[in-house]
């Protein structure tokens, strides 16, 4: 029989210890708390270990709620233990202990939360819109377009693809082999192809940019595109804007400086795994040359409302409604407008549009949130 190597034995021991701590430390801590003097000032106001006074459905329900409150307040080490367990599992075995994070090839991480939009189920072709759902989305957006056109406002809808749509080659084989020939994005593109709505599907522009650029356009350890990917979106948007506002211009990278550093960033996916400092990533910063640099005038509502200006009154004004993909888009897109209002919310607000009276309204939605359309 082949003997196990010392490294394999050590890995097994560490795993067993980590799992044991994961199971037992919360209980040990809870018991330790109970052994403290009851009049300890640190214990005042905390839930006490409950007792089941009588046997009945109502008393048992109350008891369960009290137990939940007790552990929520007392078992403070639980979250930290989970974080340590996640890090050990990923660092030693390069597997994800979380169903929401997919570990791909060459350090790429992918998002697949079943409770936060639609990701891999759409990739598998398992979440296609029904005819009724598609008709409702189409009716809603066309009605918005008609309303805004009557006000003289240019309306642009932008669909930003999921990371695995642009970089499927880094998905695990078990995921990639289930790729569907059609997704929701295909349904939406077809639905709006013969309408008057300006609908920008960024899948093809970003796929083309991936081939032509020597830098990545999405983060490896984060769900989002980087500034270079956002710049491609900016170009596609301005290609439509100049049709109504010829004083605007389609940007080129010639006027930007590009800095790329390979570092350990705080990507949202690596944070979920508690894997910061394990996987390096490319951080790209684009900086426009003066005088076409937008400055921030307002940052309120916990960063969900941001106003910027270039102080160039010959350019159109814009309101952008969208999701977290606006973060990378905002610094470059604002350079193309006189004033820009970025409103992070999942719906277009006619009240805000009426108050602001912009020239252009952009509705940005990432592929996994296409239900927001």
Number of C-alpha atoms within 10 A of each C-alpha: 3 4 6 8 8 9 9 10 12 11 14 12 12 14 16 12 12 17 14 11 17 19 14 11 15 19 17 13 16 18 14 11 16 14 9 11 9 12 8 8 8 9 15 10 7 11 16 18 15 15 9 12 9 10 8 10 9 9 13 14 11 14 17 13 12 18 16 14 16 17 17 12 12 23 17 13 15 20 12 11 18 19 17 17 20 19 24 21 18 20 16 11 10 13 17 19 18 14 10 17 19 20 21 21 12 10 14 22 25 27 24 19 15 12 8 11 17 21 23 23 18 20 25 18 16 14 14 18 18 11 9 9 12 17 13 13 18 17 12 11 20 18 13 15 21 15 14 19 12 10 13 13 19 22 25 20 22 21 23 26 23 24 24 22 17 19 17 17 12 19 19 15 12 8 15 16 10 13 17 13 9 14 19 22 21 12 15 20 14 11 14 16 11 8 11 10 19 19 20 19 20 20 18 11 15 25 15 12 18 18 10 9 11 8 15 20 26 26 24 28 26 22 22 27 24 23 25 26 25 25 24 21 24 22 20 19 21 18 15 17 23 14 12 14 16 12 13 18 16 15 19 11 14 9 13 15 11 14 11 12 11 10 12 17 20 16 20 17 24 23 16 18 24 20 22 18 13 14 18 18 22 20 21 20 16 19 17 17 11 9 10 17 17 25 16 15 12 13 13 9 10 7 12 16 15 19 20 23 22 19 15 16 11 12 19 21 21 28 23 24 23 24 20 15 18 21 19 19 22 22 22 24 22 26 23 28 26 19 25 28 24 24 23 21 18 17 15 22 11 12 9 13 17 11 8 13 16 20 22 22 23 19 22 28 25 23 25 24 18 19 16 17 21
